[in-house]
Each structure stands twice: as C-alpha cells, then as structure tokens.
Amino acid sequence: MPVRRSVRRPPRRPAGRRAPRVLTAAALCAALGAGAPAAAATAPPAATAPPLDAAPSAATAPPPAAVQQPAGAEPLSAGRPAPRTAPPAVGPAVSLTRPAASAASDDAGKTVSYRGHTFTVPADWPVVDLTAHPTACVRFDRHAVYLGDPGEQQDCPARVVGRTEALWLRPATATKAAVTENPTAREFRATAPADGIAVTAPYGADRATAERVLRSAGLPVAAARTEPPAATPAAPALPADATAHQGKGFDTCTAPGQSAMDAWKAASPYSAVGVYIGGVNRGCAQPNLTAEWVRTQYTAGWRFLPLYVGPQPAAGAGSCASDCAAVTDPVPQGRAAAEDAVAQAGTLGFGKGSVLYNDLEQYTPGAALTARVLGYLEAWTARLHELGYRSGAYGSVSSLVADLVAHAAGTTLPDVIHFARWNDEATLTDPVLPAALWAGHQRVHQYAGDRAETYGGVRISVDRDLLDVGTGA
C-alpha cells in the first residue's frame, strides 16, 4: 500500500475558521509535565510523595508532603520528580496543523508531517522536536509525538513505569512500508519509504488509537506481523559473568550514551549497570541499548542487571499512577513475559545462564493480589528455567519480598532477589530476609533511589544498588 506523502502547499482556510495553530514551546512543556492537552489550562500538579525508606539527601530538597506506607515499603515511585528536560518544541522539521474542514475534524486530531510522511494524531498530543531539544526524555508513559533521534544523553528520571499511546518518528533506511507488532510489549514498529523513517508506536489500553495513527500515514497496520519488535537474530552471547558481580551498581531509565559510560567508569564508584530490556510497562525508549553497546560496556569492565518491566501487581502499583498493564491472568502472562524477555535479552547478547529481573513495583499484599503476583512470578521463573535462563525479581521488602518469604515453602522462588529498601545503607542483609534464603551470591539491594549524581562532568539520575550475584555455576 502506498504511503501517503505530505504536500507542501499553504493550507486553505475557509471563511470564519481560525488559522492552523502551531503549539508553543511553553505550552508543550506544560503539557508534557502535567499530562494534559497543550492548549488547555491545567491545575498545578499534586504534591509528590517522598520515598518512605529514603534517607535525607543534600542533593534533593524534601518534598512538600508525605504519604503513609507500611513499614519497610519501597518508595512510591509516583513521587519521583519529573524529568529535567529542555522545553520541547515544534521545530522546522515538522509541519503541524489542525485539520480545518469541520468541527468534527478538530475533535479527530491534528496532522504531523515528518520527512515526507503525514500522520494524524490526537489533537492534545504535544510534539517534541529532538533535533531542537536533544536532551528531552523519550517517554512512553504519556501521550506525545517525538521527532528524530535524541542526543547521546537524555535527561530522564531514574525510572519510568507504565505505558500509553505515543509516537516516535526517526530517520531510517527503508525500501517499503512494513509493520510488526509485539502484543506482549504492546508496541507497533514500522518502516516507511520516501525519505525513510522508522516508527515506534507503543500503546496501553487503546490499541485502536495506535492503529489509526499508523493507518493515517498509509502504513499497512492490518497486515502487521506478530513478532518481537527486535526481530534480528540473537547477538553472540556474552561470557557467563555478564550478569554476575560483587560491588556497587546503578540503574537508570534509559541506557546512557557511550561518553557518559566512559566518564562514569573512570570516576564513579559503580561497575554494574541496570538496563531496561523490555516489557509492557517499560516507560523509556532505549535508543542506545544495542548489542554493540552492551558488548562495548562489558569489554570496558561493566556488568549488568537486565530489568524487564512486565505486567504489574495492579494498575496503580508503585509509580504506575493507574497507567500500568496489570497481572490479570498470572500463568499465561508470566510465561509470555519470560519468553519476550528472553527474546529481547538474546538480541542484546545476554545468553543462557544470564539473570533476567522481573520488576514488580510496590503493592499492598492481600490474599487475591498476593496469589496473582506469586502465580505470575512462579510462571516467569519456570519458563525462564525451561529456556536456560536464571530468574531474578525486583520488589519492595514490604510487598514482593515479604510475600515471597511468607510463602517460600509453597512457591518456586526466583534465583536472585533484588530487594528495595531506600535506607542509604549499602548492605545485603535486611530484617525481612531470612539468612537462609538467597544466601549463595543471590542478592541485590537497591539502597537509594532517584539520586542525581555527577561523575566526570556527566550528570545522571540513578537508583543505587549493591550486588552480590554469582554465575550460578
């Protein structure tokens, strides 16, 4: 099917209609920050909640209000500060107008033209020109259109969890229009010819909107092939110690650029890095995360925590703010998540024997919810074992870890536990953890969260980790 090309001619304006409106940088910045239409006046965002376990830090000012949580809880990630990005703007690479034919078309959306291709998107989606603002964070937990490739160092928070409908357009070599879909991760990927673009279109509950946006540009979404988005052959496997480490590490929302990794290797106390390899609730794009990037870091001495953000205990768990895909059918979802995680890990070079960590945000344990979480995680672990991988799980000491400990005799435990207590204590023990569980080089402690740190002149927002993970041999 031919791809619809934009026609470069002045728009016709019927009498009595307003001229097509270009959104201002200030309006777009406000829209991204508040998650509201750029043209609408919005109330100030609600006061954010501090991490319950986070110790005071000179680097961050205390938030204005506290939220009560159970003792030992992982910090509610909804209280994480918004990303420090340059104000997004509509740049010269894009033509952005509202359709002028009727009032109904105003409700339907606006058109965005990029490298000869025109997409119709909802009218309230801000447009971020990454050429003009290369440090802007490409996030899939909010409605937006991103144009181009971000700079080497996106200014993202330490973690973004959740997914909704968005669109990311960037240059790429393409000879035909093609669409693939990863239903486990809820993401379309597409290529289109003309000047050549690659399209990433994640979606949350509204798959139909993602389809309409792709169809509006003539992309053959009805013929989309179902396959993982990274449909390339597995990369040559890294050595068995790629996910084994004793020492400090950090994790951050999007894999840093090479110059940042080099600067931090030389000057920081860290030698392991957490990377978000996939999952339906992975909120940040990963332009740097390739097999070449992973092998380069391994050669430089870095080791890895591959994190997979699959379905969450509840739609509003942790930092989800009611925007996460939730565990509703534990066993099929756990197995599907494991299979997708292995596919994504394989394309990056994490081979059999690697530990893959399922990120489960903080929740309130209870009979039905606990049963869903444990069923999901047990299915995840069993399927990873069948595929030759080791199972890791990330969670709060007050929710996931407490549930696993309480039901240790009746469930298959993950091989490695990545427990969160933000107490600023780089230790591997915790009152919730019995000494006999995960005792053989099977622990990671996330002991501080969302701290902005600078080494070698490079600033990154990170969560701090202490690892004691063996090869499992």
N, C-alpha and C positions, 0 to 999 in steps of 0.2 A: 504494500500500500504506500503510495507516495506520501512523503512528509510535507505538511503544509509550510510554505515559506512565508516569511513576513514580507509585506510590500512596503517599500519605503516611499510613502507619499503622505502629504498632510491629511489628517483626518477631517472628514466633512462634519460640520456641526449644524444640525437643524436649528431653525429659529426657536428661541426660547429655551435652548438647552445650555447648560454650563459647559465651558471648555474642559477637555480632558485634564485630569488633575495629576500632577506629579507629587508624590509624597515627599515631605521634607525630611531631612536627616533627623531633626529633633523629634518629629512625630514617630518616625520609625524606631528610634532609640527607645522612646517611651513605650511603644507597642511591644517591642521585644522584652523590655524589662517587666512590663505589667501583664503581658499575655492578652492584651485587648486590642481591638481594631485601632489602627494608627490614627484614624480620623476622629475617634470618639474621645471625649474627656473621661478620664479614669480617676478613681479614688486612689489615694496613696496606698502602697502595698502594706499588708498587715505586718505587725512586728514579728520578727523571726524568733524562733526558739533556740536557745543555746544547747549544745550537747550536754547531756546530763553528766557524762563521765569526763568531760573535757576540763583540764586544769587551766587556770588563767594564763594568758599569754600576753607578753608585751607587744607582740606583733599584731594582735587583733583586739579591737575595742569590745567590751562586753555588750551583748545585745540588749535591747531595751526591756524585754520581757522574758519570763521563763515559763516552760511548760513542764508540769509534773509528770514524771515517768516512774516506772518501777525501778527499784534499786538495781544498779548494775546494768542498766539498759544501754544499748548502743545509742549514740546521739541521733535524735530525729533529724534526718538529712534535709527535711524541709526547711530547717533553719540555716542551711548553708547560704553564704552570701551569694548574691548574683554575680555573674562573671564580669570582670573588668574589661569590657571590650570598647574599642573605639566606636563612636556613633555610627551605626550603619547608614548607608545612603544609597540612593539610586544614582548610579554613575552613567557615564556616557556610553557604556557598552550595552545598555538596555533601553528599550522603548517601553514605557509603562503608561497605559491609559485605561480609563473605564470605557466599556462599550457605550455608545451614545444612541442606540436605536430606540430604546424604550426603557421605562422604569423597571420592567422585569429584568432587562439585561444588566442594570445596575445591581440588582439583587444577585444575579448569577455570578458576577465576578468581574475581573479586570484581565487585560492581556499583558503578558510579559514576553518581549521578543529578545532572543539571545542567539547570536551567531547565525542568523537566518532562520530561526525556528520560533514559532509563536505558540505560547501556552496560555490557556485561560485558567486562572486560579481564583479562589475565593477573594472577594474584594478586601477583606480585612487582613490578608496575609502581608506582613511587611516584606520588603525586598532588600537584601543585603548585598552590596557590591563588594566582593572580596578583593578586587583589584584596588579599589579605593581604600579599603579598610582591611588589610591582610591579617591583622591580629584578632579579628572578630571570631568568636567561637561558633563553629558549625554544630548546631544542636538540633536533635530530632524530638525533643520533648515539648516543643512549642511550634505553632504554625509559623512558617516563614519560607521565603524563597531565597536561596543562596546562589550567587552567580560567580563562577570562576573558581580558582584554586586558592585556598587560604595560604598565608605565609607560613614559613617554617615553624613558627612558634605561635599557635593560637592561645589567646588569653582565656582559658577555660577554668571553671572551678575544679576541685579535686575529683568530684564525682557528679554525674548527672544520670538519673534513673528515670525511666519512663519513655514512652514513645507516642507520637501522634502523627497527623498527616503533615508532611513538609515536602519540599522540592529542592534538590541540589543539582545545578547545571554547571558543567565544566567542560573545557576543551578536550577533545579526544579524536583519534583517528577512527573513522567509521566508514564502511562502504555500503551499509544497508541499515534499514530500520529493524531493530530486533528488541524483544522484551523478554526478560526472565523474571520469575517470582520465587522468592523464598518464603513460603507460607508459615514456616516455623518462626522466622525472624520478622515476618510481616513487612516485607520490603520488595519493591519492584526495582529492577535495574534495566536500563535501556541504552541503546546506542541509536544515533541518527546521523545520516549523511549530511550533505551540503557542506558547510564549514566544519562539521564534525563536532558532536557533543556526546558526553556520557551523562546519563540521567540516573539519579538515585531518588526514589520516591518511597520513603517509609510511610507506614500507616498504622493507626491504632485501631479503634473500633469502627472507623468509617472507611473501609476498603473502597467503597464505591466512589468516594471523592478522589482518591488516588487514581483510580481507573479513568475517571472523567478528565482529570488533568492531563494524563498521558494521551488519551484519545483525542483531546483538543488539538494536539500537535501532530495528529496523524500517525501516532505510534501504534503498532499492531498489538494492543494490550489483550485483545480477545484471543490471540494466538500465543500468549505468553507461555513459555516452557517452565515447568515447575522443577527447580533445581536450586542448590545453594547459590547465593549471589556471586561467590568467588568460584566460578566453575573451572578453574585451572587445575592441572594435575598437582598432586601433593609435592611440596618442595622437598629437596633432600633433607633427611632428618638430621637434626642437631644431635650432638652427643647426649648420653643419658643424663648427664648432670645439668642440663639446661634449666630444669626446674628444681634443682637441689641447691641449697645454700644455707650457710650458717653466718648470720650477721644482719646488718640493717638494710632495709629496702624502703621504697616508696611506691605508691600507686597514684595515678592521676588520670583524669577523664580521657584525654587523648594522648597518644604516644608523642613525646616531644621530638623536635627536629634533631638532626644529627649534631649541629653545633651545640645545642643545649645538652645533649647526652655526653658529648666530649667534655664540655665545661664541668658538668656535674661529676663525671668520672674522675676528673683531676682534682676537684676541690671539695666535693661533698663527702659526708660520712657513709654514703649509700653505695651498695654494689649489687642490688637487685631491684628490678622494676616490675610493677604490676601493669599489665596491659589488658585492655578490654577487647577480647577477641570476637565477641558476638552476643546474640541473644535478643529476644523480642523487646526487652526493656533497656538495651544499651542506648544511652541518650546522646552520646557524642559521636560525630563522624571520625574516621580514622585514616586521613589521607597519608600519614607517614607509615602506618603499620603494614609493612610488606615483608615477604620472606627475606628480601635483601636487607631490610632494616634490622630484622631480628638477628640474622647471621652476623651482621656488622657489629651489633651490640655484644653478641656472645663472644666474638673474637676479641673485643676490647675488654672483656672480663665481666660483663654484666650477666646476671642470671635472672630468671623470670617467674612471675606469678601470673599465669594466664587466667583471666577472670571472664566468666560467662554470666550475663545478666538475663536469665530466663524468666518465666512466669514468677510472680511474687506471691507471698502468702495471702495478700489482699490487695485490692486496687489502690488503697491508700497506705500501704505499709511503708515505713521509713520515709524516704524522700519522695514517694510517689505522688502525694497530693491528689489521690484518686485518679491518677492518669496511667497506672500500670496495668498491663495484662496480668491477670491473677491465675493462680492454680485453681482449676475447677474440676479437672479430670486427672488425678495425680499420676497414675501409672503411665498412660499414653503420653502425657506431657513430659514426664521425667525421661522417658525413653527417647522421645523426639528431641528434647533438648540435648541429651547426651550425643545423639547421632549428629546433630548440627554442630555441636561444639567440637567434635572430632573432625568433622569436615573443615571447619574454619581453622582449627589448630594445625591440621595437616598442610593446608596451603601456606602456612607460615613457617613450617619446619619443625613443629613440635610433634615428635613421633611417639610410637608406643612406649609406654613406661613413664611418659610425662604426667604431671599432676595438673588437672584442669579443675578450677574452683568455681562452684556454683554460688553466685552472690544472692543471698536471701536477706533482704532488709529487715529491720526491726519490726516485730509484731507483738500482739498481746496473746500469749499462749491460752489455749482453751481446748476443750475436748474435740470439737469438729475441726477447728483450724489446725490444731496440732496434728491430728490424724492426716489431714491433707498434706501438710508440709512434710511429715515423715514419710508418707507414701510416695510423694514426688521425689524426695531426695534418695530414698531407697531404690526407686526405679532408675534414677540417674546413675547411682553408684553401680548397680547391677549391669546396666547396659555399657557403661564405661569399661568395666572389667571384661565383659564379653569382647569388646573392641580392642583390648590390650592396653588401656589407659588406667591411670590411678585417679581416684576420686578425691577432690577437695571440696570443702564447703566453707563459705564465709557467713558469719552471722554474729548477732549480739550475744553476750553472755547471759542476758536476761530473757532471751526468746529462743533462738535456734539452739544455742549451746545448752541451755537449761533443759530444753525438750529432749535433745539427744542424750544427755546424761541420765535423765529420768527414765528413758526408755531404752537404755543401752542393751539390756538383756533381750529385748524383743524386736530389735531392728538391726539392719546391716549398717554399720557406721561408716562414714567416709574415711578414707585412708589418712587424710590430713585435715586438721581443723584450723581455720583462720578465724580467730575469735577477736571480737571488737570490744574493748573497754578503753575509753579515752581517759586514761588516768596519768598520762605522761610518764609512765614507768615502763622502761624498755626491759621487761621481764617476760618469761614464758610460763609463769605459774599464775593461777588465779583461784580464788576461793571456790568458784563454781566448778573448776576442773579437777576431778579426782586424779591423783598422781598416777594411777594405773592406766588411765585412758590416754591415747595418743602420746605414748611415752617414748617411743623409739624414733626420734627425729621426725616428728609428725605434727609440729605446731608452728603457727604464725600468730603473732599478737599485733593487732593494729592498735597502737597505744596513743595515737593523737590523730586528729582529723582536720582537714581543710586549713592547713597552715601554709601561708605564702613564705617561701624560702628563696634566698638568692645565693648562688654559688657561681664563681667565675663570671659574674656580671649577668647571669641569667636567672630570672625570677619565674618560679612555677608554684602553683597551688597543689599541695600534695597531702595525702594521708601517710603517716609514718608507720612502718612495720618493723618488727623484729622476727627473723626467720630462724628456724631450726628444722630444716627439711632435708632428708636424705634421699638417696636414689631408689630406696625400696628394695635393693638387692638383698 
